[in-house]
């Protein structure tokens, strides 16, 4: 059930007009302003994050979350616009031809929240186990701080906040936001993703391939079944499926340049229910992940061909359902350079590390296919936590001090990007 989201107190969120000086965009001065702002308002951001965390919504159903975000922005004197379906938000801050976009995703996962905390999910079977509540909160915090800079005439251009639905869905929300005008006049776009393997206070940056393309494939075999004593009279679909799940992934390594890092991993296989009867039908499901965009574009034809070739000697009838997911995220060199320099000013150069390539999928890829952009990892590790924290786990949580780190990084990056040439 979707429950209404109530707004926490917003009055303290405004920055006093005297707190932004004429030199506020100088990195050292901006650091000081953000220090004071976060000291005064950090608890409000934590309250927002916990509220979103306690009220998660699944992909394509983020209506209350979007409304909540819009109300916070409106209360701060901004003019947010809900998308046509009402589950996405766009909000411009400032004026001018140079537009820098900051993107956050809002959807949660169909997962049980196993944490024993006051902000545990109240929506049974749905949880913010991927950190999108943190992403949304940081974009809100950055937007509110940037809005105050704009009020003082210190913002040399426009910032666009992009709060999108359905990052976790294969029919993802990024194309929908682009169709709504998210990238109109945008020179560059920035985003973050929580990274529990980085310490809180650190971020990870990387130019080039950042996350993999991710597709899905379903292989359905059918044919004459029969007694396991006489497999020669059947299509032996269990054996045929075994060949698909072992031989096709191995053949990819001989048909695709290894530098493309294409992998095929099966997560589901089913055929039959009896130990002594060969079934008439079987199905196997897998994901395809690849770092090269060129290899990704050719993956569907290649993998479909390999499946048919491997199954041909078995006599089984083959149906392949290939589902396009998301392209790879390829971080722009210039946008990443701006981010790295801005983050060094915001949180110290020693806290700006190199991020590893991830084989996970991210629909931020759709934005950076059209304009320069980059995504970074935000350290969220909880000090003293026993075990290895990772996203998409029932116990996932963050050190909430990461919110201030994210706001600092985003504000410094946005202001420096407004002055950059892409």
C-alpha positions, 0 to 999 in steps of 0.5 A, spaced: 500 500 500 502 507 498 501 511 504 501 519 504 508 522 506 507 528 511 512 533 510 517 534 516 518 541 519 521 545 513 522 552 516 529 551 518 531 549 511 532 556 509 539 559 509 539 566 512 540 571 506 546 574 510 550 567 510 552 568 502 557 573 501 559 576 494 565 571 494 561 565 496 563 561 489 570 561 491 572 554 493 574 556 500 569 561 501 564 556 499 566 550 503 565 555 509 558 557 507 556 549 506 560 548 513 555 552 517 549 550 513 550 543 514 551 544 521 545 548 522 540 544 517 544 537 517 539 534 521 533 536 517 536 532 511 537 526 515 529 527 517 528 527 510 532 521 508 529 517 514 522 519 511 523 517 504 526 510 507 520 509 511 516 510 505 519 506 499 515 506 493 517 501 487 519 502 480 513 506 476 509 508 483 513 513 486 507 518 486 508 520 493 515 520 493 515 525 487 509 529 490 514 529 497 520 532 493 516 537 489 513 540 496 519 541 499 522 544 493 516 549 493 516 550 500 523 553 499 521 558 493 522 554 487 518 552 482 518 544 481 514 541 475 511 534 476 512 529 470 506 527 466 505 521 470 506 524 476 512 520 479 518 524 476 520 531 478 524 537 474 526 543 477 530 549 474 534 553 479 537 560 476 538 563 469 542 563 463 544 559 457 549 554 461 545 548 464 548 543 469 543 537 471 544 533 477 540 527 477 537 522 483 533 516 482 527 515 487 525 508 487 526 502 491 526 495 491 521 489 492 525 487 498 524 486 505 527 491 510 530 487 516 533 492 519 531 494 527 531 501 526 526 507 527 526 508 520 525 501 517 520 501 511 513 501 513 511 498 506 511 491 507 516 487 502 519 494 499 525 497 501 530 502 499 536 497 499 540 501 494 540 508 497 536 511 492 533 515 498 540 518 500 541 520 492 534 524 493 536 527 499 542 529 497 540 532 490 534 536 495 540 538 499 544 541 494 538 544 490 536 548 496 543 550 497 544 552 490 537 556 490 540 560 496 546 562 492 542 564 486 538 569 490 544 572 492 546 573 485 552 568 485 550 562 480 552 563 473 547 559 470 542 554 471 542 548 475 536 542 473 534 537 478 532 531 475 528 526 480 527 520 476 523 514 477 524 507 475 532 506 475 531 499 478 526 497 472 528 494 465 523 499 462 527 504 466 525 511 467 531 515 464 528 515 457 521 518 460 525 523 464 529 525 457 522 525 453 520 530 459 525 535 457 530 533 462 536 534 458 534 540 454 539 545 454 544 541 458 551 542 458 553 536 462 549 532 467 552 529 474 549 523 479 552 519 484 551 512 487 552 510 494 558 505 495 558 502 501 565 499 500 568 506 500 569 509 507 564 515 509 567 521 507 570 519 501 568 518 494 570 514 488 571 517 481 572 514 474 573 516 467 570 512 461 567 505 463 563 506 469 558 500 469 556 495 464 550 494 460 545 489 462 540 485 458 536 479 460 535 473 456 530 467 456 531 461 453 525 456 452 526 449 449 521 444 447 520 437 444 518 430 445 519 428 452 519 421 455 522 415 460 529 417 462 531 409 460 530 411 453 533 418 452 535 417 445 527 417 443 526 424 446 529 431 445 532 430 452 531 437 454 535 437 461 541 435 457 540 441 452 539 446 457 545 444 460 549 445 454 546 452 453 548 454 460 555 451 460 557 452 452 554 459 450 557 463 456 564 459 454 563 461 447 562 468 448 569 468 450 571 466 443 567 470 439 567 477 443 573 481 444 575 480 451 576 487 452 569 488 452 568 484 458 561 481 456 559 476 461 552 471 461 550 468 467 544 464 468 540 465 475 534 461 473 533 454 470 527 449 470 525 443 467 521 437 469 519 435 476 520 427 476 527 424 477 525 418 471 521 422 466 524 427 461 520 433 460 517 436 454 519 443 456 524 447 460 526 454 461 533 458 463 534 465 464 540 469 464 543 476 464 548 479 459 553 484 462 558 488 457 562 494 458 563 496 451 557 499 447 559 497 441 559 489 443 552 491 447 549 493 440 551 486 437 550 482 443 542 480 441 544 477 435 550 474 437 547 470 443 541 468 439 545 465 434 549 461 439 543 459 443 540 456 436 547 453 434 548 449 441 541 447 441 541 444 434 544 437 435 539 436 440 533 436 436 529 441 441 525 447 439 528 453 441 525 460 443 529 466 445 526 472 448 532 477 449 530 483 453 534 490 452 536 493 458 540 499 459 547 501 455 553 502 459 555 508 463 561 511 460 563 517 464 566 523 460 573 525 461 572 533 461 566 532 466 570 527 470 575 532 471 571 537 473 568 533 478 575 531 481 577 538 482 571 540 485 570 534 490 578 535 492 576 543 494 569 540 497 572 534 501 580 534 500 584 531 495 586 525 499 578 523 499 577 523 492 579 516 490 579 512 483 572 507 483 573 500 480 568 498 474 562 495 476 558 490 472 552 492 475 547 496 470 545 503 471 540 507 467 544 514 468 547 511 461 541 514 457 543 521 459 550 520 458 549 517 451 546 524 449 550 529 453 557 529 457 556 527 464 559 522 470 557 518 476 561 517 482 561 513 488 559 516 495 562 512 501 557 510 506 561 505 510 558 504 517 564 504 522 564 498 526 559 494 522 560 487 523 560 484 516 560 486 509 555 491 507 552 491 500 547 494 496 540 490 495 541 486 501 535 486 506 540 489 512 542 495 507 544 502 511 548 507 510 552 512 515 548 518 514 554 523 515 555 521 507 549 526 506 553 532 508 559 529 503 554 528 497 551 535 498 558 538 499 561 534 492 554 536 488 554 543 490 562 544 488 561 540 482 555 544 480 558 551 481 564 549 477 561 546 472 557 552 470 564 555 468 567 549 464 567 548 457 564 541 455 
